[in-house]
């Protein structure tokens, strides 16, 4: 998990972090810059069936939300969904090294594009390093309660890394 002060973030991690924290404010304390591609802003603002995380996203005025669509590489567009493609493209365009993507294929393409990765769990572990009293176990429980899908492998790894495994 790379240490960086600037990231580009995808929709799924934003939603997962709202589920974990109740808002996105801890993200501002962990990163100097958090970039959100226009395409991700559009996707998140639509809110899906429940509008979950929309208000918290809109309240996070410190996020660097892009105001216009990107010229996306056809390779990215043909391989990934619009959000993941735009995260990778924006990182490449801005010369940023790290993206936050949770989905496996997006992570694989990001690596092939020469980018470093983190995900929602990586961010929670970074929060734990910055604030040892933060409970990753409680954050995971809140994520699961909001129907965020997490594999047992990811949960077990995160709890072990956080020193909270039972």
Secondary structure, DSSP 8 states (H G I E B T S, - for coil): ----SEEEE-HHHHHHHHHHHSSSHHHHHH-SEEEE-HHHHHHHHH-TTTTTTHHHHHH-TTSEE--S-----HHHHHHS-HHHHHHHHHHHHHT--EEE--SHHHHHHHHHTT-EEE-HHHHHHHHHHH-TT--HHHHHHHHHHTT----HHHHHHHHHHHT---
